[in-house]
Amino acid sequence: MTPPLLLYDGFCAFCNGWVRFLLRVDPDGPLQFAPLAGEAGTRLRALTCRRPDLRAAPADRASLALGAASGKV
């Protein structure tokens, strides 16, 4: 089973802090992480985002998105 992917705002200190915290306390946990503005985040938003205005929008329009193995974000 493919683990869920949590896309986070890589420019947000709060978001980065939570990702670092989760990785520290549960390094083998059920989530994978990728920044929204990174390659994976940009590709997933373009392929799966339901709102056309956010598909190609800058990543600063959202803080978090959870992607499931089904391809839904």
C-alpha positions in Angstrom: 0.0 0.0 0.0 1.3 3.4 -0.9 1.5 5.8 2.1 -0.5 9.1 2.0 1.5 12.1 0.9 1.1 15.3 2.9 1.9 18.3 0.9 2.9 21.3 3.0 3.9 24.9 2.7 7.6 24.7 2.5 8.0 28.5 3.1 5.9 28.5 6.3 8.0 28.1 9.5 5.0 26.7 11.3 4.4 24.0 8.7 8.1 23.1 8.5 8.2 22.9 12.2 5.3 20.4 12.3 6.8 18.3 9.6 10.2 18.2 11.4 8.4 17.3 14.6 6.4 14.5 13.1 9.5 13.1 11.4 11.4 13.2 14.7 8.8 11.6 16.9 7.5 9.1 14.3 10.2 8.6 11.6 8.5 5.4 10.4 5.0 6.8 10.5 2.3 6.4 7.9 2.9 9.7 6.1 5.3 10.9 3.4 6.0 14.6 3.1 6.7 17.0 0.2 6.5 20.8 -0.2 3.6 22.2 -2.2 6.0 24.3 -4.3 8.3 21.3 -5.0 8.2 19.1 -8.1 5.8 16.5 -6.5 3.5 19.1 -5.1 3.2 21.1 -8.4 2.6 17.9 -10.4 0.0 16.6 -8.0 -1.9 19.9 -7.9 -1.9 20.0 -11.7 -3.3 16.5 -12.0 -5.7 16.2 -9.2 -6.9 19.6 -7.8 -10.6 20.1 -8.2 -10.4 23.8 -8.3 -9.1 25.1 -11.6 -7.9 28.3 -10.0 -5.5 26.4 -7.7 -4.1 23.9 -10.2 -1.5 26.2 -11.6 -1.6 28.8 -8.8 1.4 29.5 -6.7 1.7 27.1 -3.8 1.2 30.0 -1.3 -2.6 29.7 -1.8 -2.8 26.6 0.4 -1.0 25.4 3.5 -1.6 21.6 3.5 -3.0 19.0 1.2 -3.2 15.3 1.8 -2.9 13.0 -1.2 -4.2 9.4 -1.0 -3.0 6.4 -3.0 -6.3 6.7 -5.0 -4.8 9.9 -6.5 -7.2 12.2 -4.7 -5.8 15.4 -3.1 
